[in-house]
Amino acid sequence: MTNSTPKPDISPNFTIDDIHKIREWHYESRKGMTRQEVIDHINRRGDEFEALIEAARRARHDVTPVAM
């Protein structure tokens, strides 16, 4: 199932209204999913996030400091 609800616009100050927007977006994106579909969705997104973090860690360690 894909999320047809656009991602919410988050303010630079990250207010309580932003939290409400995110919660509403999550609710709308999972509406109509079975419990197993929600679990699979969460696990899939978690795996994607872990891959992003691992890539950032590798990139950080691959940078050679410049001697001044």
N, C-alpha and C positions, 0 to 999 in steps of 0.2 A: 504494500500500500504506500502510495506517495503522499506527501504533504502538499496540498494545493493552497494552503494558507500561507501568505507571504510572511517571512520572518519579521518580527517587530523591529521598529527603529528604537535603538537604545540611546539615551542621552549621554553626553560625555560625563555627567556627574553621577550617573547610575542611581536613580531615585527609587523609592518604593513603587512608584507608578511603572517603572521599568520591570520590576519583579512581577507585578500584576500582568503586564503585557506578555512576559515570557511564560508565566503559568497558563495564561489563556491560550497562547500559541501551542504549548505542549498539549493542553486538553484538546484543542481543535485538531491537532495533528494525529492524536491517538483515538479520537472518537470513532466508534464503530469497529475497532480492533478487538480481537479476542485477547484474553489474558496472555496466551502463548505468543501471539503476534506482538504484543507490547514488550514482553520479555525479550524476544528475538530482536526487536527494534532497538531496545536499550543496549543489548549486548553488541549488536553490530556497530552502533554509534560509538560505544566504548572502545571497541577494537580499532576503529578509525582514529579516535583521539589518541590512543596509546601509540599508534604508528606515527602520528604527527609529533608527539613528544619525543619518541625515539629518534626520529629524523632530525629534530632540533638539537638533541644531545649529540648526535654524531657530527652534525655541522659545527657545533660549538667546539668539539674536541679536534676537528680537522683544521681549525684556523691556527696558523702559525703567527705568534706575536711578531710585530715589526720592531727591530732593534733601532733605538734612537741614539 
